[in-house]
Amino acid sequence: MVDQERHPDGYNDRNPDVRDPDFKYDNYGNLIADKDKEIKEIVYNPAWRASVRQVSGRQAPEPSR
């Protein structure tokens, strides 16, 4: 296995502003946004399956079933 990360510390923090959180969670503790991976919106269906809706300002494809 090859580590594809180019950052020397092994983690690329794309949102280095400590005043702006990298992750957002809903009231149930589910991740709903991840700025480090440029995921703007994650929604969950009633069975708690995640679906990424927006990545870097573009619509993400629907997940395969």
Backbone as JSON, one array per atom type, in Angstrom:
{
  "sequence": "MVDQERHPDGYNDRNPDVRDPDFKYDNYGNLIADKDKEIKEIVYNPAWRASVRQVSGRQAPEPSR",
  "N": [[0.85, -1.17, 0.0], [0.52, 2.22, -0.8], [1.09, 5.4, 0.49], [-0.77, 8.09, -0.45], [-0.8, 10.7, 0.29], [0.47, 13.98, 0.13], [1.33, 15.77, 1.98], [3.78, 16.51, 4.41], [3.35, 15.74, 7.08], [1.47, 13.82, 6.89], [-1.19, 14.45, 6.86], [-3.43, 16.49, 5.23], [-4.47, 19.49, 5.92], [-6.86, 21.25, 4.71], [-8.25, 23.4, 5.54], [-6.98, 25.5, 7.36], [-7.67, 27.47, 9.21], [-8.18, 27.97, 12.51], [-10.36, 29.05, 13.77], [-12.54, 28.39, 12.32], [-14.35, 25.57, 12.14], [-13.3, 22.34, 10.93], [-15.02, 20.23, 10.56], [-18.56, 19.52, 10.49], [-21.41, 18.65, 12.39], [-24.58, 16.97, 12.79], [-27.45, 17.11, 15.03], [-27.51, 14.53, 15.97], [-24.98, 13.6, 15.98], [-23.95, 12.85, 13.57], [-21.73, 13.19, 10.82], [-21.93, 16.01, 8.77], [-20.64, 17.76, 7.1], [-17.4, 18.26, 5.69], [-14.67, 20.05, 5.61], [-11.97, 19.6, 5.06], [-11.93, 17.56, 3.18], [-13.31, 18.83, 1.28], [-16.07, 18.5, 1.22], [-19.22, 19.64, 1.11], [-21.84, 19.07, 1.85], [-23.52, 16.47, 3.46], [-26.06, 14.17, 3.51], [-28.49, 12.15, 5.22], [-30.43, 9.21, 4.84], [-33.6, 7.78, 5.99], [-32.7, 5.3, 6.97], [-30.24, 5.8, 7.92], [-28.17, 5.88, 6.06], [-25.49, 7.37, 4.43], [-25.26, 10.07, 2.07], [-23.39, 11.86, -0.13], [-23.79, 15.13, -1.13], [-22.71, 17.54, -2.2], [-19.58, 18.37, -3.5], [-16.86, 20.39, -3.45], [-18.34, 22.53, -4.58], [-19.75, 21.39, -6.68], [-22.29, 19.16, -7.87], [-22.4, 16.03, -6.37], [-22.14, 12.64, -7.54], [-24.87, 10.33, -7.26], [-24.79, 7.73, -4.83], [-24.0, 4.28, -5.64], [-26.25, 1.55, -5.43]],
  "CA": [[0.0, 0.0, 0.0], [1.29, 3.45, -0.93], [0.44, 6.59, 1.03], [-0.92, 9.08, -1.52], [-0.8, 12.04, 0.87], [1.68, 14.73, -0.18], [1.69, 16.6, 3.12], [4.83, 15.8, 5.15], [2.86, 15.19, 8.35], [0.52, 12.74, 6.6], [-2.57, 14.94, 6.85], [-3.53, 17.76, 4.52], [-5.52, 20.32, 6.49], [-7.22, 22.24, 3.69], [-8.92, 24.5, 6.21], [-6.12, 25.7, 8.52], [-8.2, 28.49, 10.12], [-8.66, 27.3, 13.72], [-11.63, 29.64, 14.19], [-13.57, 27.81, 11.45], [-14.18, 24.13, 12.32], [-13.17, 21.52, 9.73], [-16.14, 19.29, 10.47], [-19.85, 19.91, 11.05], [-22.21, 17.49, 12.77], [-25.97, 17.25, 13.11], [-27.78, 16.92, 16.45], [-27.35, 13.12, 16.32], [-23.56, 13.29, 15.93], [-23.55, 12.44, 12.23], [-20.97, 14.16, 10.05], [-22.72, 16.58, 7.68], [-19.74, 18.53, 6.24], [-15.97, 18.04, 5.96], [-13.94, 21.04, 4.81], [-10.69, 19.06, 4.63], [-12.17, 16.78, 1.96], [-14.11, 19.72, 0.44], [-17.45, 18.01, 1.17], [-20.05, 20.71, 1.65], [-23.1, 18.59, 2.39], [-23.8, 15.04, 3.55], [-27.41, 13.95, 4.04], [-28.75, 10.78, 5.62], [-31.8, 8.76, 4.63], [-34.15, 7.26, 7.26], [-31.94, 4.14, 7.44], [-28.96, 6.37, 8.31], [-27.14, 5.72, 5.03], [-25.02, 8.69, 4.02], [-25.19, 10.42, 0.66], [-22.7, 13.13, -0.3], [-24.54, 15.92, -2.1], [-21.88, 18.53, -2.87], [-18.14, 18.33, -3.29], [-16.19, 21.52, -4.09], [-19.26, 23.37, -5.33], [-20.44, 20.68, -7.75], [-23.13, 18.07, -7.4], [-21.75, 14.72, -6.32], [-23.0, 11.59, -8.07], [-25.59, 9.52, -6.28], [-24.07, 6.47, -4.59], [-24.59, 3.09, -6.22], [-27.01, 0.79, -4.44]],
  "C": [[0.89, 1.24, 0.0], [0.48, 4.61, -0.37], [0.41, 7.67, -0.04], [-0.88, 10.51, -1.01], [0.52, 12.74, 0.61], [2.14, 15.61, 0.99], [2.72, 15.85, 3.97], [4.38, 15.19, 6.47], [1.84, 14.09, 8.13], [-0.93, 13.18, 6.6], [-2.6, 16.31, 6.21], [-4.73, 18.53, 5.07], [-5.83, 21.45, 5.51], [-7.92, 23.46, 4.28], [-8.13, 24.82, 7.48], [-6.61, 26.75, 9.52], [-8.82, 27.82, 11.34], [-9.98, 27.87, 14.23], [-12.81, 29.07, 13.41], [-13.42, 26.29, 11.5], [-14.13, 23.37, 10.97], [-14.39, 20.64, 9.49], [-17.4, 19.9, 11.07], [-20.66, 18.64, 11.28], [-23.65, 17.91, 13.0], [-26.21, 16.96, 14.6], [-27.6, 15.48, 16.92], [-25.89, 12.68, 16.3], [-23.09, 12.79, 14.58], [-22.79, 13.56, 11.53], [-21.82, 14.68, 8.9], [-21.9, 17.48, 6.76], [-18.3, 18.29, 6.68], [-15.17, 18.97, 5.05], [-12.6, 20.53, 4.33], [-10.82, 18.23, 3.35], [-13.04, 17.55, 0.96], [-15.52, 19.18, 0.21], [-18.32, 19.03, 1.87], [-21.34, 20.22, 2.28], [-23.18, 17.07, 2.33], [-25.19, 14.92, 4.16], [-27.58, 12.46, 4.32], [-30.2, 10.43, 5.35], [-32.33, 8.18, 5.94], [-33.43, 6.03, 7.81], [-30.52, 4.53, 7.83], [-27.83, 6.06, 7.33], [-26.78, 7.11, 4.51], [-25.02, 8.83, 2.5], [-24.53, 11.78, 0.57], [-23.4, 13.89, -1.41], [-23.68, 16.92, -2.85], [-20.43, 18.38, -2.49], [-17.54, 19.47, -4.09], [-17.12, 22.3, -5.01], [-19.96, 22.69, -6.49], [-21.28, 19.56, -7.16], [-22.34, 16.78, -7.43], [-22.69, 13.68, -6.91], [-23.7, 10.83, -6.96], [-24.83, 8.21, -6.06], [-24.77, 5.3, -5.23], [-25.25, 2.28, -5.11], [-26.65, -0.66, -4.48]]
}
